[in-house]
Amino acid sequence: MAAPSNRKKSSGKKAAKPTARTKGAGTKSTAPRRGAKAAARPVGKARPAKKTVAAAAPAAERIIAETSRQMVAAAAAACDEKKAEEIRILELDAVDAGFTDFFLIASGTNERQTQSIADEVEMRMKRDFGTYPNSVEGKRQGEWILLDYVDFVVHIFLAEKRAFYDIERLRKSARHIDALELQKALRKKTASTRKRVAQKEASHATSSE
C-alpha cells in the first residue's frame, strides 16, 4: 500500500464516489471520501498505523501478523462496549490483501452513537497499541464513518446506510471471522503485557531494596 503521504488531498468539494476501499460500494455523496484529511497526529511516541509485515513469504502464501488480529479484536470489543449492532469481521481474500487484511463493520442507531463508537475505537487503539488511524472519514456526518488502520479498516454505519451500500455482499469472497476467535489473540496479548509489567515492577522493587 502506498504511504499515507502519497494519498491525494481532498479538493474540499463534496465527493460523488465512496472511498476506494469499498470498491464499488455505491455512489452517494454521503460516503466517506478516501482523500479526506487524516486525523491530526498527536505529539508523542504513538504514530499512525503502518502496514504490518509479518514475514517474508512466497506470493502464494499469506501471513497475517498476530498484532493485526489483536487490534481487530480490540476494535470489535470497543464497538461492543458502545452497544454497536451487527458487528461483523471480514478477512479479505488474498486479492484484496494488498490494501488491507480485515474489514470490521458495525451499525449504530443514530449519528451520535456512531460517533461515540468511532471515538471508543480510536481511544482503545491509542491506549492499548499506541497507534492512530491513517485517516478518519465521515465522522462529522456520522452516517458512515471509516477508520483506516491500514491492516484493517473499520466501517461504522447507520443501519439504513449499511443496507444501502451493502459492502458485505460486495465482499462475497471474504471469510467471516468469529469475534471469539480474535478475542483469544487479544487475551494472549493482554496476558503477555501484564506479565511484562509485573516483571518490571518486581525488578524495580528488588533494585530499590
C-alpha positions in Angstrom: 0.0 0.0 0.0 1.3 3.5 -0.7 2.4 5.5 2.2 -0.2 7.9 3.8 1.7 10.9 2.5 1.1 9.8 -1.1 -2.7 9.9 -0.8 -4.4 12.7 -2.7 -5.6 15.7 -0.7 -9.3 16.5 -0.6 -10.3 19.3 -3.0 -12.9 20.5 -0.5 -15.8 19.6 -2.8 -18.4 17.0 -2.0 -17.3 13.7 -3.4 -19.6 11.8 -5.8 -17.9 8.5 -5.1 -17.3 6.5 -2.0 -13.8 5.6 -0.8 -11.9 3.3 -3.0 -11.5 0.8 -0.1 -15.1 -0.2 -0.7 -14.6 -0.8 -4.4 -18.0 -0.1 -5.9 -20.0 0.2 -2.7 -22.2 3.0 -4.1 -22.0 6.5 -5.4 -23.9 8.6 -2.8 -22.2 11.7 -1.6 -22.8 10.6 2.0 -20.0 8.0 1.6 -16.6 8.9 3.2 -14.0 10.3 0.8 -10.8 8.5 0.7 -9.0 11.8 0.2 -10.4 13.2 3.4 -7.7 14.8 5.6 -6.1 12.3 8.0 -6.7 12.7 11.7 -4.3 15.1 13.4 -1.2 13.3 14.7 -0.8 14.0 18.4 2.6 14.7 19.9 4.2 11.6 21.5 5.6 8.2 20.7 2.4 6.9 19.2 2.3 7.0 15.4 -0.3 6.4 12.7 -0.8 2.8 11.8 1.5 1.2 9.2 1.1 -2.0 7.2 2.5 -4.8 9.3 4.9 -7.1 7.6 4.6 -10.4 9.3 7.4 -12.2 7.5 8.8 -12.9 4.0 6.7 -15.5 2.3 6.1 -16.8 -1.2 3.5 -15.0 -3.3 1.0 -17.9 -2.9 1.3 -17.8 0.8 -0.4 -15.2 3.0 0.6 -14.4 6.6 -1.3 -12.0 8.8 0.6 -10.6 11.8 -0.7 -11.6 15.2 -0.7 -7.9 16.2 -3.2 -7.2 13.4 -5.6 -9.8 14.7 -5.2 -8.4 18.2 -6.0 -4.9 17.1 -9.1 -6.0 15.2 -10.3 -7.9 18.3 -9.8 -4.8 20.4 -11.6 -2.7 17.9 -14.5 -5.1 17.9 -14.6 -5.1 21.7 -14.7 -1.3 21.6 -17.7 -1.4 19.3 -19.5 -3.9 21.6 -18.7 -1.7 24.6 -20.7 1.2 22.9 -23.6 -1.1 22.1 -22.9 -1.3 18.3 -25.2 -3.7 16.4 -24.5 -6.4 13.8 -20.7 -6.4 14.4 -19.0 -8.3 11.6 -15.4 -9.1 10.9 -14.3 -10.0 7.4 -10.9 -11.4 6.5 -10.4 -10.3 2.9 -9.1 -12.7 0.3 -5.6 -12.6 -1.0 -6.6 -10.4 -4.0 -7.7 -7.6 -1.7 -5.0 -8.1 0.9 -2.8 -5.6 -0.9 -4.7 -2.7 0.7 -6.0 -4.2 3.9 -6.5 -7.6 5.7 -9.7 -7.0 7.6 -13.0 -5.1 7.4 -14.7 -4.5 10.8 -18.3 -3.5 10.1 -20.8 -2.3 12.8 -24.0 -0.3 13.0 -25.4 2.4 15.2 -28.9 3.7 15.6 -28.1 7.4 15.3 -25.3 9.7 14.4 -24.3 10.4 18.0 -23.9 6.6 18.6 -21.8 6.0 15.5 -19.5 8.9 16.5 -19.3 7.5 20.1 -18.3 4.1 18.7 -15.6 5.6 16.5 -14.3 7.6 19.5 -14.1 4.4 21.6 -12.2 2.5 18.8 -9.7 5.3 18.5 -9.2 5.5 22.2 -8.7 1.8 22.5 -6.2 1.7 19.7 -4.3 4.6 21.2 -4.3 3.2 24.7 -3.6 -0.5 24.0 -1.4 -0.3 20.9 -0.1 3.3 20.7 -1.4 3.8 17.2 -3.7 6.2 15.4 -5.7 5.8 12.2 -4.1 6.9 9.0 -7.3 8.6 8.1 -10.8 9.2 9.6 -13.6 9.9 7.1 -17.3 10.7 7.5 -17.1 11.3 11.3 -18.8 14.8 11.1 -21.9 13.4 9.4 -21.9 10.2 11.4 -23.8 8.2 8.6 -20.8 6.2 7.5 -17.6 6.6 9.5 -14.4 5.0 8.2 -11.3 4.5 10.3 -8.3 3.4 8.3 -5.7 1.5 10.3 -4.0 0.0 7.1 -4.0 -3.6 8.3 -7.7 -3.3 8.9 -10.5 -0.8 8.2 -13.4 0.0 10.5 -16.8 0.9 8.9 -19.4 2.3 11.3 -22.8 2.8 9.6 -26.3 4.0 10.3 -28.4 0.9 9.7 -30.1 2.3 6.6 -26.7 3.4 5.1 -25.3 0.0 5.7 -28.2 -1.7 4.0 -27.9 0.6 1.0 -24.1 0.2 0.4 -24.1 -3.5 1.5 -20.3 -3.8 1.4 -20.6 -7.3 2.9 -22.4 -8.5 -0.2 -19.7 -7.0 -2.4 -17.1 -9.0 -0.4 -18.6 -12.4 -1.0 -15.1 -14.0 -1.2 -14.2 -12.7 2.3 -14.1 -15.1 5.2 -16.3 -14.2 8.2 -14.3 -14.3 11.4 -15.8 -15.2 14.7 -15.1 -12.4 17.1 -14.4 -15.0 19.8 -11.5 -16.4 17.6 -9.9 -13.0 17.6 -10.6 -12.4 21.3 -8.2 -15.3 22.0 -5.4 -13.4 20.3 -6.3 -10.3 22.3 -6.3 -12.2 25.6 -2.9 -13.6 24.7 -1.6 -10.1 24.3 -3.1 -8.9 27.5 -1.7 -11.7 29.5 1.8 -11.1 28.0 1.6 -7.4 28.8 0.5 -8.0 32.4 3.4 -10.5 32.8 5.9 -8.0 31.4 4.6 -5.2 33.7 4.7 -7.5 36.8 8.3 -8.5 36.0 9.3 -4.8 35.6 7.7 -3.9 38.9 9.4 -6.8 40.6 12.7 -5.7 39.2 12.3 -2.1 40.4 11.3 -3.4 43.9 14.4 -5.5 44.1 16.7 -2.7 43.0 15.3 -0.3 45.5 15.9 -2.5 48.5 
